[in-house]
Amino acid sequence: MAKGSGFPDFGGKETDTGIAWLPAREWPAAAAARPNFERIFGVPEGAAAGYAWSRLPLTARGETSSWRGWAYGPLTVWLDGQPIIELAEAGAFKRELPLAFAEGHVLVRAETGEQGWGFELAVSAASGGPVPFGLPAPVHGDGLAGGWLYAGPLPADHDEAPAAVQSVKRLFKLADGAAAAGARGMTGWALDGPAFKLRPYYENAMLSNRWTAGAATNFGRWDYPLGVTMYGLLQTARELGRPEIGDYARAHIDSCTDWYEYSLWDKAAYGFPSINHQLVLMKMLDNCGSFGSAMLEAYPSEGNADYLGIADFIANRLERRDDGAYYRLCVGEYSADTMWADDLYMSAPFLSRYAGITGNRQYLDDAASQFLHYRRYLYMEDRGVMSHVYDFKYGKATRIPWGRGNGWTLFSLSELLERLPAEHADRPALLAFFRELCAGIAAQQGESGLWRQVLTDPDAYEEASCTAMFAYAFARGVRFGWLEDAARYTEAALRAWRGLAAKAIDRQGNVHGVCSGSRYSFTADYYKYDLLTVVNDNHGTGIMMLAGVEICRLETFLRERDSSGTPGAVQARSGV
């Protein structure tokens, strides 16, 4: 508080107010006088070790430097992974070294000693000026914390290569005496201030989803629309022979999987995860299957333990009704006790890929059974299309044939049929269902080639994402020989793509006419008037890419068929 006023003097110091500010911004004098590790982590009960990590400015490269300091116990200092100072006991040290480094990362491992726990280190260049230490990663609010990150107290025998330590994603096992104070017995990085902890977080809710040729940017966020987007990017990369697009998608996926263990710890430590929260909380099928399916689509041939660990969790996380059908439990939320046509995409493509990777056919059987469950609850035989939602609270379906909900159903069924063995007991019923849906949906196609937001309502607006999914499924149905009237569906798929190219995709590649994320309603007006379109909405960009890929493959298939003079179809995968 400014003296004589009732308002804080934000330019003043805490000590001048006579009042304790929370959170504390400065060490009390007694703590500030102690060695750095001691004031940050306290005095361990037994022997312990800790790491400090910093970075020299790249402008300091090339000069001769003097490294001076004091160690309170055994100490090792690395510069870019190479040991430059090693002390077996406490004491002063001085080294003359050339500042020859690539990245400038400085890592210190300090053990407790009889004189305390910590170190002092200063670097000066031959030109006479001090070389400042800076934080190795951008940190908001670090103005009073100095240029170092700290981890401790760790077991005294903890010793790793610097490259493994130098990551803000790292968690460290606490020393036995300190385990009770850490979430899950682990700790992350801290800064030199009272209760200053490093906590990674997303800059904002909607991150930039841009890729540039030759450069992969990790913007990693785990959610269902981005799962579809990553799938679209992976398939586009394969079809166009553009590996940099696939690299970008895999970099996004890796950034999610790399943070998974940290996210679990973050939730345990702080009550809510600041990263990957949809993956860590897993409140409904949206959070599970879409991005999980994209992750498995990117699963490398040599395997990936991080991917598979997350997939194992998802596979056993999906919520079921007593009859085995997946649904949204969502206790206390508007969507409690409901089944959505969308959730066939949130479950079945993931399950079929998981079955292929693990060799466990029960997950493929489960994916097949879901379509039969959902058909029973949501299929409207009088219209040949799916209701969007079945609400078990009221014991009935909404009977609104939302375009994208039907799109997810048909899209996902085509994905399953591709992987379902010819001899599978459910294949005849699923193939018949695919044909029924295709017939019902094809009957609703508009003159422009697009379908409407509410499929059977001529007053509803034309919607791009469902159109892309129907084009995708029709094209696959023709290629794989699932559709008996191939000419009809070929024409419908190509007309849909021409309509999208004319009305939904502009010259800059922006996607128009995609319905925003939906809740559900028992009235069509909600879908027609409340759910408006958004330019480049990520519910549609991925599926637009996938539709384009399938149209390319369909056209290739048609050329090859016509040139050979045979009406053959490509063969689906026959096993898992």
Summary of the structure (lengths in Angstrom):
residues: 576
radius of gyration: 29.6
end to end distance: 69.4
largest distance: 95.4
contacts: 1902
relative contact order: 0.07
helix: 40%
strand: 17%
